[in-house]
Amino acid sequence: MEYTERPEGETPFQGEDDAYHRAYDACRVCGHFFAALTHDVTSFYEEGYVNATYGSLEGIREQFQKIVSHPPEQSDNHWRVRRVDGYWRRCGGVATKAPRLLDVGCGLAVFPFRMRQAGWECTVIDPDQRAVDHAANDLGIKALTGDFSGVSSEDLGRYDAITFNKVLEHIEDPVPLLEKAAEHLQPEGVVYVEVPDTRAQEDPLGFGREEFFIDHLHVFSAASLCHLVEMSGLRVSHLSRFREPSGKYTLAVFCSREQVIGGGAAVGGELLCRC
């Protein structure tokens, strides 16, 4: 799939005068879409993403207030909290104190804010200092600055749940992140992953939908998401697909630890498809 102009609603991450061109390649077997990169994403999330999406720390605060004011039935995060909290309490460990959550790529920190209200002890990590300042100073949530893969293990500890909510689609090679998450799980802990679903292509807007916007290096099928988990040395415990109140087509998977039989790092579709 090739794009020569920006889809309606896509944030203009590139300069307005830059020629717009990008493409997705797709696996003919598993259906995974991966970006044929023509732009550098290595340092984008340290600052550029917030600049383009929210503008400033004040913009983060305003968007946070807007989202937390949504009625529960209209809130993606309301149902996300119910999924993660409910799954862990049904299938995870039995904690004698508040279960511990690490949310990777917290953004506005709405999800850990709501998880704390559900009784969790929350820590977040984000590469943008403004997102970290918002979580720590405005919300009182323990927050670390940096890329998850580069944060010292001594600074992290172990958790009952580690969550990647709409994060891995932005990462060229997501396997090392899940491998590291496995190292920081409690024995009965879970990793929860949400990613855009290729089913979005069946919508009337098709490839013009936000699931296929420029900042998404991957759009996952159920098969490719399971491949990703397998390559990371984790085990799929439960996979579901749904359409969120916001309209997003989403795949979600809960993963648990098992004996690591070897993973590996490669790039894009070669890593995720193996088909």
Secondary structure, DSSP 8 states (H G I E B T S, - for coil): -EESS--TT----S-TTS---EEEEE-TTT--EEEE--S--SSGGGTHHHHHHT-SHHHHHHHHHHHHTS-GGG-HHHHHHHHHHHHHHHHS---SS--EEEEES-TT-HHHHHHHHTT-EEEEEESSHHHHHIIIIIT--EEEES-GGGS-GGGT--EEEEEEES-GGG-S--HHHHHHHHHTEEEEEEEEEEEEBGGGGGSTTGGGSGGGSTT-SEEB-HHHHHHHHHHTTEEEEEEEEEE-TT--EEEEEEEEE----------HHHHHT--
